[in-house]
Amino acid sequence: MKAIKVTAAIIIKNEKVFIAQRSKNDELSGKWEFPGGKIESNETAQECLERELFEEFGIRTKILDYLGESIFDYGNKLIHLLGYFTEHLSGDYILQVHQNCKWIDVNEFDDIDWAPADIELVKQLKKKLTDQ
């Protein structure tokens, strides 16, 4: 099975991390994730992330450093998730796809019901934020 390449934005503001909750009609309904989306054949991971964040939240962003990756097999699909630190440049966060969003502290990571593919990125981010 060929992996589907997907991006994830790590947006941090005032020491809080932005996360979004999958919509009610999604197969992972209610699970929380770092927002992003599937990379199209004609774009880079960074271009994908900027496009997805505008489509899903109406925000303009700048993609910064690469955090890491997660590969997760859902059984019916294999996800290769690429996480990037992302800077919010402009726009208000307006939910277009997700049912909810919030800003959380690193200490709240363990209390979140994460989408399985995001869990490895959560671990990597938690380590990076707590080792500083």
ROSE-4610 file (N, C-alpha, C; in Angstrom, 1 decimal, always signed):
// ROSE-4610
residu = [M/M/M/K/K/K/A/A/A/I/I/I/K/K/K/V/V/V/T/T/T/A/A/A/A/A/A/I/I/I/I/I/I/I/I/I/K/K/K/N/N/N/E/E/E/K/K/K/V/V/V/F/F/F/I/I/I/A/A/A/Q/Q/Q/R/R/R/S/S/S/K/K/K/N/N/N/D/D/D/E/E/E/L/L/L/S/S/S/G/G/G/K/K/K/W/W/W/E/E/E/F/F/F/P/P/P/G/G/G/G/G/G/K/K/K/I/I/I/E/E/E/S/S/S/N/N/N/E/E/E/T/T/T/A/A/A/Q/Q/Q/E/E/E/C/C/C/L/L/L/E/E/E/R/R/R/E/E/E/L/L/L/F/F/F/E/E/E/E/E/E/F/F/F/G/G/G/I/I/I/R/R/R/T/T/T/K/K/K/I/I/I/L/L/L/D/D/D/Y/Y/Y/L/L/L/G/G/G/E/E/E/S/S/S/I/I/I/F/F/F/D/D/D/Y/Y/Y/G/G/G/N/N/N/K/K/K/L/L/L/I/I/I/H/H/H/L/L/L/L/L/L/G/G/G/Y/Y/Y/F/F/F/T/T/T/E/E/E/H/H/H/L/L/L/S/S/S/G/G/G/D/D/D/Y/Y/Y/I/I/I/L/L/L/Q/Q/Q/V/V/V/H/H/H/Q/Q/Q/N/N/N/C/C/C/K/K/K/W/W/W/I/I/I/D/D/D/V/V/V/N/N/N/E/E/E/F/F/F/D/D/D/D/D/D/I/I/I/D/D/D/W/W/W/A/A/A/P/P/P/A/A/A/D/D/D/I/I/I/E/E/E/L/L/L/V/V/V/K/K/K/Q/Q/Q/L/L/L/K/K/K/K/K/K/K/K/K/L/L/L/T/T/T/D/D/D/Q/Q/Q]
num = [1/1/1/2/2/2/3/3/3/4/4/4/5/5/5/6/6/6/7/7/7/8/8/8/9/9/9/10/10/10/11/11/11/12/12/12/13/13/13/14/14/14/15/15/15/16/16/16/17/17/17/18/18/18/19/19/19/20/20/20/21/21/21/22/22/22/23/23/23/24/24/24/25/25/25/26/26/26/27/27/27/28/28/28/29/29/29/30/30/30/31/31/31/32/32/32/33/33/33/34/34/34/35/35/35/36/36/36/37/37/37/38/38/38/39/39/39/40/40/40/41/41/41/42/42/42/43/43/43/44/44/44/45/45/45/46/46/46/47/47/47/48/48/48/49/49/49/50/50/50/51/51/51/52/52/52/53/53/53/54/54/54/55/55/55/56/56/56/57/57/57/58/58/58/59/59/59/60/60/60/61/61/61/62/62/62/63/63/63/64/64/64/65/65/65/66/66/66/67/67/67/68/68/68/69/69/69/70/70/70/71/71/71/72/72/72/73/73/73/74/74/74/75/75/75/76/76/76/77/77/77/78/78/78/79/79/79/80/80/80/81/81/81/82/82/82/83/83/83/84/84/84/85/85/85/86/86/86/87/87/87/88/88/88/89/89/89/90/90/90/91/91/91/92/92/92/93/93/93/94/94/94/95/95/95/96/96/96/97/97/97/98/98/98/99/99/99/100/100/100/101/101/101/102/102/102/103/103/103/104/104/104/105/105/105/106/106/106/107/107/107/108/108/108/109/109/109/110/110/110/111/111/111/112/112/112/113/113/113/114/114/114/115/115/115/116/116/116/117/117/117/118/118/118/119/119/119/120/120/120/121/121/121/122/122/122/123/123/123/124/124/124/125/125/125/126/126/126/127/127/127/128/128/128/129/129/129/130/130/130/131/131/131/132/132/132]
x = [+0.8/+0.0/+0.9/+0.6/+1.4/+0.9/+1.8/+1.5/+0.9/-0.1/-0.6/+0.1/+0.8/+1.6/+0.6/+0.7/-0.2/+0.7/+0.3/+1.0/+0.3/+1.0/+0.5/+1.2/+0.4/+0.9/+1.0/+2.2/+2.4/+2.5/+1.4/+1.3/+1.3/+2.3/+2.5/+2.4/+1.5/+1.4/+1.2/+2.0/+1.9/+2.1/+3.0/+3.3/+2.2/+1.2/+0.1/+0.1/-0.4/-0.4/-1.8/-1.9/-3.3/-3.6/-4.8/-5.2/-6.7/-7.1/-8.4/-9.1/-10.4/-11.1/-11.8/-11.6/-12.2/-13.7/-14.3/-15.7/-16.6/-17.8/-18.8/-19.0/-18.9/-19.0/-17.7/-16.6/-15.3/-15.2/-14.4/-14.2/-13.5/-12.8/-12.1/-12.8/-14.1/-14.9/-14.6/-14.4/-14.1/-12.6/-11.8/-10.4/-9.7/-8.7/-8.0/-6.7/-6.3/-5.1/-4.5/-3.2/-2.6/-3.2/-3.7/-4.4/-3.4/-4.0/-3.2/-4.0/-3.3/-4.0/-3.2/-3.8/-3.1/-2.4/-1.1/-0.3/-0.7/-1.1/-1.5/-0.2/-0.4/+0.8/+1.6/+1.0/+1.7/+2.2/+2.3/+2.8/+3.7/+4.5/+5.4/+4.6/+5.3/+4.6/+4.3/+5.2/+5.0/+3.8/+3.8/+2.7/+1.3/+1.3/+0.1/-0.4/+0.5/+0.2/-0.4/+0.2/-0.3/-1.7/-1.9/-3.2/-4.3/-3.9/-4.9/-5.3/-4.4/-4.7/-5.6/-5.4/-6.3/-7.7/-7.7/-9.0/-9.8/-9.1/-9.8/-10.1/-9.3/-9.4/-9.4/-9.1/-9.1/-7.9/-6.8/-5.6/-4.4/-3.6/-2.4/-1.2/-0.3/+0.7/+2.1/+3.1/+4.5/+5.0/+5.5/+5.9/+7.4/+7.7/+9.0/+9.8/+10.3/+11.2/+10.3/+11.0/+10.4/+10.5/+9.4/+9.4/+9.8/+9.1/+9.3/+8.2/+8.2/+7.2/+6.5/+5.4/+4.7/+4.2/+4.4/+3.8/+2.8/+1.5/+0.5/-0.4/-0.6/-1.4/-2.8/-3.8/-5.2/-5.9/-5.2/-5.8/-6.2/-7.1/-7.6/-6.7/-5.8/-4.9/-3.7/-2.5/-1.3/-1.0/-0.8/-0.6/+0.8/+1.5/+2.8/+2.7/+2.7/+2.4/+3.7/+3.7/+4.9/+4.6/+5.2/+4.9/+5.9/+5.3/+6.1/+5.7/+6.6/+6.3/+5.8/+4.8/+4.1/+3.7/+4.0/+3.7/+2.4/+1.5/+0.2/+0.5/+0.3/+0.6/-0.7/-1.8/-3.0/-4.3/-5.4/-6.7/-7.2/-8.5/-9.1/-9.3/-9.3/-9.5/-11.0/-11.4/-12.9/-13.0/-13.7/-13.9/-14.6/-14.0/-14.6/-14.8/-14.0/-14.0/-14.1/-13.5/-13.4/-14.6/-14.9/-16.1/-15.6/-14.3/-13.9/-12.4/-11.9/-10.4/-10.1/-8.9/-8.5/-7.0/-6.5/-5.1/-4.9/-3.8/-3.6/-2.1/-1.9/-0.5/+0.1/+1.4/+2.1/+1.7/+1.4/+0.9/-0.4/-1.2/-2.5/-2.4/-1.3/-1.2/-1.7/-1.4/-1.8/-3.3/-4.0/-5.4/-6.3/-5.6/-6.3/-6.5/-7.7/-8.0/-7.5/-6.2/-5.6/-5.9/-5.9/-6.0/-4.7/-4.9/-3.7/-2.4/-2.6/-1.4/-0.7/-1.4/-0.8/+0.0/-0.2/+0.4/+1.9/+2.5/+4.0/+4.5/+3.8/+4.2/+4.0/+2.9/+2.7/+3.9/+4.4/+5.5/+6.7/+7.0/+8.2/+8.1/+6.9/+6.7/+6.8/+6.2/+6.3/+7.8/+8.6/+10.0/+10.7/+10.4/+11.1/+10.8/+9.5/+9.1/+9.5/+9.6/+10.0/+11.5/+12.3/+13.7/+14.4/+13.7/+14.4/+14.9]
y = [-1.2/+0.0/+1.2/+2.1/+3.4/+4.4/+5.0/+6.0/+7.3/+7.8/+9.1/+10.2/+11.1/+12.1/+13.3/+13.6/+14.6/+15.5/+16.8/+17.8/+18.1/+18.6/+19.0/+20.3/+21.3/+22.6/+22.6/+23.0/+23.2/+24.7/+25.3/+26.7/+27.0/+27.8/+28.1/+29.6/+30.0/+31.4/+31.5/+32.4/+32.6/+31.2/+30.4/+29.1/+28.1/+28.4/+27.4/+26.9/+25.7/+25.0/+25.0/+25.3/+25.2/+23.8/+23.3/+22.0/+22.2/+21.2/+21.2/+19.8/+19.8/+18.6/+18.2/+17.0/+16.5/+16.6/+16.8/+17.1/+15.9/+16.1/+15.1/+14.0/+14.4/+13.4/+12.8/+13.0/+12.4/+11.0/+10.2/+8.8/+8.9/+10.0/+10.2/+11.2/+11.3/+12.3/+12.4/+13.7/+13.9/+13.9/+13.3/+13.2/+14.6/+14.9/+16.1/+15.9/+17.0/+16.9/+18.2/+18.2/+19.4/+19.5/+20.7/+20.9/+20.8/+20.4/+20.3/+19.5/+18.8/+18.1/+17.3/+16.7/+15.8/+16.7/+16.3/+16.9/+16.5/+17.5/+17.3/+17.0/+16.4/+16.0/+17.2/+18.4/+19.5/+20.5/+20.1/+21.0/+20.4/+21.3/+20.9/+20.7/+20.1/+20.0/+21.4/+22.3/+23.7/+24.4/+24.3/+24.8/+24.2/+22.9/+22.2/+22.8/+22.9/+23.4/+24.8/+25.7/+27.1/+27.0/+26.2/+26.1/+25.5/+24.5/+23.8/+24.7/+25.4/+26.3/+27.5/+27.9/+29.0/+28.4/+27.2/+26.6/+26.2/+25.7/+25.2/+26.2/+27.3/+28.3/+29.8/+30.0/+31.3/+32.1/+31.5/+32.2/+32.1/+33.1/+33.1/+32.8/+31.9/+31.4/+31.4/+31.2/+31.1/+29.8/+28.9/+27.6/+27.7/+27.3/+27.4/+26.1/+25.7/+24.5/+23.2/+22.2/+20.8/+20.2/+19.7/+19.1/+17.6/+16.9/+15.4/+14.8/+13.4/+12.7/+11.6/+11.1/+10.0/+9.2/+7.9/+6.9/+6.1/+6.1/+5.3/+4.5/+3.3/+2.4/+2.3/+2.9/+2.8/+1.5/+0.7/-0.6/-0.4/+0.7/+0.9/+2.0/+2.6/+3.6/+3.8/+4.1/+4.3/+5.8/+6.5/+7.9/+8.3/+9.1/+9.6/+11.1/+11.4/+12.8/+13.6/+14.7/+15.6/+16.8/+17.0/+18.2/+19.3/+20.5/+21.7/+22.8/+23.5/+24.7/+25.7/+26.4/+27.3/+28.6/+29.7/+31.0/+31.6/+32.0/+32.6/+34.1/+34.5/+35.8/+36.7/+36.3/+37.1/+36.2/+36.9/+36.2/+35.7/+35.6/+35.0/+33.5/+32.8/+31.3/+31.1/+30.8/+30.5/+29.0/+28.2/+26.8/+26.6/+25.9/+25.5/+24.0/+23.3/+21.8/+21.1/+21.7/+21.1/+21.5/+20.7/+21.1/+21.9/+22.0/+22.8/+23.0/+24.0/+24.2/+24.9/+24.8/+25.4/+25.5/+26.3/+26.5/+25.7/+24.8/+24.1/+24.2/+24.0/+24.0/+22.6/+22.6/+21.3/+20.3/+20.8/+20.0/+19.3/+19.8/+19.2/+18.1/+17.9/+17.0/+15.6/+15.1/+13.7/+13.6/+14.7/+14.7/+14.7/+14.9/+15.1/+13.7/+13.5/+12.3/+12.6/+12.3/+12.6/+11.6/+12.1/+11.2/+10.3/+9.0/+8.1/+8.5/+9.1/+9.5/+10.6/+11.4/+12.6/+12.3/+11.1/+10.8/+10.9/+10.4/+10.4/+11.9/+12.7/+14.1/+14.8/+14.4/+15.0/+14.6/+13.4/+13.0/+13.8/+14.0/+14.7/+16.2/+16.8/+18.2/+18.3/+17.4/+17.5/+17.4/+16.5/+16.4/+17.7/+18.3/+19.5/+20.7/+20.8/+21.9/+21.8/+20.5/+20.4/+20.2/+20.0/+19.9/+21.2/+22.3/+23.6/+24.2]
z = [+0.0/+0.0/+0.0/-0.9/-1.0/+0.0/+0.7/+1.7/+1.1/+1.8/+1.4/+2.2/+1.4/+2.1/+2.5/+3.8/+4.4/+5.3/+5.3/+6.1/+7.4/+8.4/+9.7/+10.1/+10.6/+11.0/+12.5/+13.0/+14.4/+14.6/+15.0/+15.2/+16.7/+17.1/+18.5/+18.7/+19.7/+20.0/+21.6/+22.2/+23.6/+24.4/+23.9/+24.5/+24.4/+23.6/+23.4/+21.9/+21.7/+20.4/+19.9/+18.6/+18.0/+17.5/+17.9/+17.4/+16.9/+16.1/+15.5/+15.7/+15.9/+16.1/+14.8/+14.4/+13.1/+13.1/+11.9/+11.8/+12.2/+12.4/+12.8/+11.7/+10.4/+9.4/+8.9/+9.6/+9.3/+9.9/+9.2/+9.8/+11.2/+11.4/+12.7/+13.5/+13.4/+14.1/+15.6/+16.0/+17.4/+17.8/+16.9/+17.2/+17.0/+17.7/+17.6/+16.7/+16.0/+15.2/+15.0/+14.5/+14.0/+12.6/+12.3/+11.0/+9.8/+8.7/+7.5/+6.4/+5.6/+4.6/+3.6/+2.6/+1.6/+0.6/+0.4/-0.6/-2.0/-2.8/-4.2/-5.1/-6.2/-7.0/-7.6/-7.6/-8.2/-7.2/-5.9/-4.9/-3.9/-3.2/-2.2/-0.9/+0.1/+1.4/+2.0/+1.8/+2.3/+1.6/+0.3/-0.5/+0.0/+0.2/+0.6/+1.9/+2.9/+4.2/+4.1/+3.4/+3.3/+2.6/+1.6/+0.9/+1.9/+2.5/+3.4/+4.6/+5.2/+6.3/+5.8/+4.6/+4.1/+3.8/+3.2/+2.9/+4.1/+5.2/+6.3/+7.4/+7.5/+8.5/+8.0/+6.8/+6.2/+6.7/+7.1/+7.6/+6.6/+6.6/+5.8/+6.7/+6.2/+7.1/+6.4/+7.2/+6.6/+7.3/+6.4/+6.9/+7.3/+8.5/+9.1/+9.1/+10.2/+10.3/+10.3/+9.8/+9.8/+11.3/+11.8/+13.1/+13.0/+12.1/+12.0/+11.3/+11.3/+10.6/+11.4/+10.9/+11.5/+10.4/+10.5/+9.5/+10.3/+9.8/+10.6/+9.6/+9.9/+9.1/+9.7/+9.0/+9.5/+9.0/+8.3/+7.8/+6.4/+6.2/+4.8/+4.1/+4.8/+4.2/+5.1/+4.4/+5.1/+5.0/+6.2/+6.2/+6.6/+5.8/+6.0/+6.3/+7.6/+8.1/+8.3/+7.7/+7.8/+8.6/+9.7/+10.6/+10.4/+10.3/+10.1/+11.1/+11.7/+12.5/+11.6/+11.9/+11.0/+11.8/+11.1/+11.7/+11.1/+11.9/+11.5/+11.2/+9.9/+9.5/+9.5/+9.1/+9.1/+8.9/+9.2/+9.1/+10.5/+10.6/+11.8/+11.6/+12.6/+12.5/+12.4/+11.2/+10.9/+10.5/+11.3/+11.0/+9.7/+8.7/+7.5/+7.4/+8.0/+7.9/+9.3/+10.3/+11.6/+12.4/+13.5/+14.3/+15.5/+15.8/+16.9/+16.8/+17.5/+17.6/+18.9/+19.3/+20.6/+20.7/+21.6/+21.9/+23.2/+23.2/+24.4/+24.8/+26.1/+26.7/+26.5/+26.5/+26.3/+27.4/+28.6/+29.7/+29.5/+28.5/+28.2/+27.1/+26.5/+25.4/+25.7/+27.0/+27.3/+27.6/+27.7/+28.0/+26.7/+25.5/+24.3/+23.6/+22.9/+22.2/+20.7/+20.5/+19.2/+18.1/+16.9/+15.7/+15.8/+15.5/+15.7/+14.9/+13.7/+12.9/+13.6/+14.4/+15.0/+16.2/+16.8/+18.1/+18.1/+17.1/+17.0/+16.9/+16.2/+16.1/+17.5/+18.2/+19.5/+20.4/+20.4/+21.2/+20.8/+19.5/+19.1/+19.5/+19.4/+19.8/+21.3/+22.1/+23.5/+24.0/+23.4/+23.7/+23.4/+22.2/+21.8/+22.7/+23.1/+23.9/+25.4/+25.9/+27.3/+27.5/+26.4/+26.5/+26.4/+26.1/+25.8/+27.1]
